[in-house]
């Protein structure tokens, strides 16, 4: 979820500075924020892998690791595939104002 918030914040910053909205602005924001976002996601997922091996002994940490890892990996799908679909819609709403 934070990945989407960071990208949206950067998108709004760029849009306010340039006055442009849409997919080009999203790509600029994506290019600026993708490396720190992916490093955060990767380090979190890799850091939780040891908890997967102790699943039968410690059910809480196993469930926690599965939940967090699934959410983080879904956020990658969201920022790469889902968010670019919705940002052109915001561009159309800004042109009407």
N, C-alpha and C positions, 0 to 999 in steps of 0.2 A: 504494500500500500504506500509506503514511503517513496518508492520509486516513482509512482504516479504523481505524488505530491511534488516531488522535486522537479519532474519534467513539466508539470503544469505551472509551477512557479517560474521556472526559466522561460517557458513559453510566454507567459504574461509579461515578464520583464522585457523580452525581445519585442513582443508585439507593441508594448507601450513606447519603447524607444524608436521603433521604425514605423509604426502605424500599419503594419502588415499583419494579416491574420491568415491562417490556413495551413496547409500541409508544408509549405516551404519554411514557415516559421517553426513548425513542429520539428522538422528535420534539423534546423539550426539548434534548437533546444536539445534535441536528442543527441546530436553530435557533441555538445558541450557537457552533457551530464551522463552519458552512457558508461564511460570508463569508471568513474567513482561508484555509480550504481551497481554495475556488474561486479566490481571488486567486493562491494559490501555483501551482495547476494552470494557470491562464490565463497567468501570467507565464512559466512554464517552457515551455509549448507555443509561445507567441508568440516567446520568445527563441530557440527552435530552428528556426524557420522559415527563417532565412537559410542554414542548412546544407543545406536541401533543394534550393536552387538550384545548389549546387556538387557535385551528386551524381556526375557523370561524372569530375570532376577528383579528388575526394577521397572515395573509397568508404567509408572508415572513419567519417567524420563523418556522411555521409548515412545509413548503417545505424544509427549511434548515435541520430541524431535521430528516425528512423522508429520505432525500438524504444522510446525514452523517451516520445515523443508518443503512441504507441499505448497504452502502459501507463498513462499519465496519463489519457487519455480513457476507457479501460476502467475506471479507478478511479471516475470520475464515475458510470458506469453501475452499478458495484458499490454505491456508497454510496447511490444513489437507489433502485435496484430490488432488489438482492440482499440487502443487509444488513437492511432492514426485515422481510424474510421470516423471517430467523433469530432476531432478537431476541425475538419472542414465544415461541419455543421455550425460550430461556433463562429467561423469566419462569415457564414451567411447571415447569422443573427447580428453581427457587428456592422455589416454593410447596410442593414435595414435602419439602424439607429441614426 
